[in-house]
Amino acid sequence: MIKAKMRRKEPRYSVLPDFCMLSSRVRLIPRTVRLVHSLIYNSCHSSMDLKALLFSLNDFASLSLAESWDNVGLLVEPSPPHTVNTLFLTNDLTEEVMEEALQKKADLILSYHPPIFRPLKHITWKTWKERLVIRALENRVGIYSPHTAYDAAPQGVNSWLAKGLGVCTSRPIHPSRAPNYPTTGTHRVEFSVNGTEDLDKVISAVKRIADVSVTSFSTRTDDEEQTRISLNCSQEALIQVVAFLSQSRQFYQKTEILSLEKPLLLHTGMGRLCTLDESVSLATMIDRIKRHLKLSHVRLALGVGRTLESPVKVVALCAGSGSTVLQGAEADLYLTGEMSHHDVLDAASQGINVILCEHSNTERGFLSDLRDMLGAHLENKINIILSETDRDPLHVV
């Protein structure tokens, strides 16, 4: 996160409050209508403090769903306090898109892909990513990226991509797990203690180990009163707990160690395995995908023994780069933005058709749905606009 002290922006326009009530009745010549409607629309929204907006965005799709390798959240923060009137949505934040965001008076840019992924050693004018940071700070514009948190979310990118297939049921290929439930720690250690004196000593000793939580309850075994000790601990603390218990044969022989797993989250995770209600030909599926993504061309690798008339019942999909997520999924068709040459060959050798649409073409259309969903989630408190210059860098020539 990068902070810098900058001068506050001047007010952008002044509009009479009554315009909010009159917006549905304004009738002017076309060019004027667009300007007036824009002013009216913006004036009907209030604003949000950046911290409150970030809290709401995390409530919409928790950043805890993001992959561990990802760089998500607030990447560039203007000096506080920072008020957001306009949220600007883009798939990729390029210099052209940044210029558009500044012209449209954005206060926060939500860039699906994080423009800062690897650490920056300098903030100079030499590279385009460094220039993005400089321009954002100079103009008091924040940058936020959700990336794989939106991939995993139930209402996220992959669910949107599945809408183009037709009526189907879907589930994540790699389900997410609840981040904090049922408890902290990776292991549970349980053992029994006889006698009050031993109990006090044992509890006192294990409580001195970091990352350990202790509970106890009374039990009865072979007509003998005992106290059962239950410890939740981290992987690192487990070694110390076992070392302590091994000092007493009485404790160690009655010790049980359980590995804890968080429960799976329904409809949440990476990729989607989609089963169509009715099979369709591969040619029909190609047409559906083109219409959904608004593409004139896609790349197709036919599975061994397949033709354009072969039936498609199960589709495994992953927005963006899908090689890792799709690997091993049993399906008639793999749909993603890009895969390595050898992964395509592997899939085709198994009779699986592969459709590649270029990386961001499988993601960008989601932003229109996102605008509507965030508008409702944020109760229309701020103006939300889509980039008009954001586009995939590759095109067919």
Residue pairs with C-beta under 8 A, 6 or more apart in sequence:
1 73
1 74
1 75
1 76
1 77
2 75
2 76
2 77
2 123
2 133
2 137
3 77
3 78
3 79
4 78
4 79
4 137
5 79
6 78
6 79
6 137
6 138
6 139
6 140
7 140
8 140
9 105
9 139
9 140
12 105
13 39
13 42
15 39
15 40
15 42
15 43
17 43
19 39
19 40
19 43
20 40
20 43
20 44
22 40
23 37
23 40
23 41
23 44
26 33
26 36
26 37
26 40
27 33
28 36
41 383
42 85
42 86
42 383
44 380
45 85
45 380
45 381
45 382
45 383
46 381
46 382
47 83
47 84
47 85
47 381
47 382
48 56
48 83
48 84
48 378
48 381
48 382
49 81
49 82
49 83
49 84
50 77
50 78
50 80
50 81
50 82
50 83
50 84
50 108
50 142
51 80
53 84
53 87
53 108
53 378
53 382
54 73
54 74
54 144
56 377
56 378
57 110
57 144
57 146
57 374
59 377
60 153
60 373
60 374
60 377
61 146
61 149
61 150
61 153
61 155
61 156
62 149
62 179
63 72
63 73
63 146
63 149
64 149
64 179
65 148
65 149
65 152
65 153
65 176
65 268
66 72
66 146
66 147
66 148
66 149
66 152
67 148
67 270
70 114
70 147
70 148
70 149
71 114
71 116
71 117
71 145
71 147
72 114
72 145
72 146
72 147
72 148
72 149
73 144
73 145
74 142
74 143
74 144
75 114
75 115
75 116
75 143
75 144
75 145
76 116
76 133
76 136
76 137
76 141
76 142
76 143
77 142
78 136
78 137
78 140
78 141
78 142
79 140
82 107
82 140
82 142
83 107
84 107
84 108
84 142
84 382
85 105
85 107
85 382
85 383
86 104
86 105
86 106
86 107
86 108
86 382
86 383
86 384
86 385
87 106
87 107
87 108
87 110
87 374
87 382
87 383
87 384
87 385
88 101
88 104
88 106
88 108
88 109
88 110
88 385
88 387
89 110
89 112
89 367
89 370
89 371
89 384
89 385
89 386
89 387
90 97
90 101
90 109
90 110
90 111
90 112
90 367
90 386
90 387
90 390
91 111
91 112
91 113
91 360
91 363
91 364
91 367
91 387
91 390
92 111
92 112
92 113
92 115
92 360
92 390
93 109
93 111
93 113
93 115
93 132
93 143
94 128
94 389
94 390
95 128
95 131
95 132
96 389
97 387
97 389
97 390
98 109
98 132
98 135
98 136
99 389
100 387
100 388
100 389
101 109
101 141
101 387
102 135
102 139
102 141
104 385
106 141
106 385
107 140
107 141
107 142
108 141
108 142
108 143
108 144
109 136
109 141
109 142
109 143
109 144
110 144
110 145
110 146
111 143
111 144
111 145
112 145
112 146
112 147
112 150
112 157
112 363
112 366
112 367
113 145
113 147
113 360
114 145
114 147
115 129
115 132
115 143
115 145
116 129
116 133
116 143
120 129
120 130
120 133
122 130
123 130
123 133
123 134
124 130
125 131
125 134
132 143
133 143
135 141
136 142
136 143
148 270
149 156
150 156
150 157
150 366
150 370
151 157
151 158
151 270
151 318
151 319
151 320
152 158
152 172
152 176
152 268
152 269
152 270
153 159
153 268
154 266
154 267
154 268
155 373
156 366
157 319
157 320
157 362
157 363
157 366
158 172
158 270
158 271
158 272
158 317
158 318
158 319
159 170
159 267
159 272
160 365
160 366
160 369
161 272
161 292
161 317
161 319
161 335
161 362
161 366
162 168
162 170
162 272
162 274
162 315
162 317
163 292
164 288
164 289
164 291
164 292
164 293
165 274
165 276
165 285
165 288
165 289
165 315
165 317
165 335
166 276
166 277
166 278
166 280
166 288
167 276
167 277
167 278
168 274
168 275
168 276
168 277
168 315
169 274
169 275
169 277
170 272
170 273
170 274
170 275
171 267
171 272
171 273
172 267
172 268
172 269
172 270
172 271
172 272
172 273
173 269
173 270
173 271
173 272
173 273
173 316
173 318
173 325
173 326
173 329
174 269
174 270
174 271
174 325
175 264
175 265
175 268
175 269
176 264
176 265
176 268
176 269
176 270
177 261
177 262
177 263
177 264
177 265
178 262
178 263
178 264
178 265
179 262
180 262
181 262
181 263
182 260
182 262
182 263
183 213
183 232
183 260
184 213
184 232
185 211
185 213
185 232
185 233
185 234
185 237
185 260
186 233
186 234
186 235
186 238
186 259
186 260
187 232
187 233
187 234
187 235
187 238
187 257
187 258
187 259
187 260
188 230
188 231
188 232
188 233
188 257
188 258
188 260
189 230
189 231
189 233
189 238
189 241
189 242
189 245
189 255
189 256
189 257
189 258
190 228
190 229
190 230
190 231
190 255
190 256
190 258
191 228
191 229
191 245
191 251
191 252
191 254
191 255
191 256
192 219
192 221
192 226
192 227
192 228
192 229
192 254
193 199
193 202
193 226
193 227
193 228
193 229
193 251
194 224
194 226
194 227
194 250
199 216
199 227
199 229
202 229
202 251
203 214
203 216
203 229
205 244
206 212
206 214
206 229
206 231
206 241
206 244
207 214
209 233
209 237
209 240
209 241
209 244
210 236
210 237
211 233
211 234
211 236
211 237
212 231
212 232
212 233
212 237
212 241
213 231
213 232
213 233
214 229
214 230
214 231
215 229
215 230
216 227
216 228
216 229
216 230
217 227
217 228
217 230
218 225
218 226
218 227
218 228
219 225
219 226
219 227
219 228
220 226
231 241
232 260
233 241
238 257
242 255
242 257
245 251
245 252
245 255
246 252
270 318
270 325
271 316
271 317
271 318
271 322
271 325
271 326
271 329
272 316
272 317
272 318
273 314
273 315
273 316
273 329
273 331
274 314
274 315
274 316
274 317
275 313
275 314
276 312
276 313
276 314
276 315
279 311
279 312
279 313
280 288
280 311
280 312
281 308
281 309
281 310
281 311
281 312
282 302
282 306
282 307
282 308
282 309
282 310
282 311
282 312
282 332
282 333
282 353
283 308
283 309
284 312
285 312
285 315
285 333
285 355
286 298
286 300
286 308
286 355
289 295
289 298
289 335
289 355
289 357
290 296
290 297
290 298
292 365
293 357
293 361
293 362
293 365
294 365
295 357
295 361
296 396
297 396
298 355
298 356
298 357
299 355
299 356
299 357
300 353
300 354
300 355
300 356
301 344
301 347
301 348
301 353
301 354
301 356
302 308
302 348
302 353
303 310
303 332
303 347
303 348
303 350
303 351
303 352
303 353
303 354
304 348
304 349
304 350
304 351
305 351
306 351
306 353
310 332
310 353
311 332
312 332
312 333
312 353
313 332
314 330
314 331
314 332
314 333
315 331
315 332
315 333
315 334
315 335
316 326
316 329
316 330
316 331
316 333
316 334
316 335
317 326
317 334
317 335
317 336
318 325
318 326
318 335
318 336
319 336
319 337
319 362
319 363
319 366
320 336
320 337
320 338
320 359
320 360
320 362
320 363
321 336
321 337
321 338
321 339
321 359
322 334
322 335
322 336
322 337
322 338
322 339
323 336
323 339
323 340
323 343
325 336
326 334
326 336
326 339
326 343
326 347
327 343
331 352
332 352
332 353
333 352
333 353
333 354
333 355
334 347
334 352
334 353
334 354
334 355
335 355
335 357
335 362
336 354
336 355
336 356
336 357
336 362
337 356
337 357
337 358
337 359
337 360
337 361
337 362
337 363
338 356
338 358
338 359
339 347
339 354
339 356
344 354
344 356
347 354
348 354
358 392
358 394
359 392
360 392
360 393
361 392
364 390
364 391
364 392
367 386
367 387
368 386
371 384
371 385
371 386
374 384
375 384
378 384
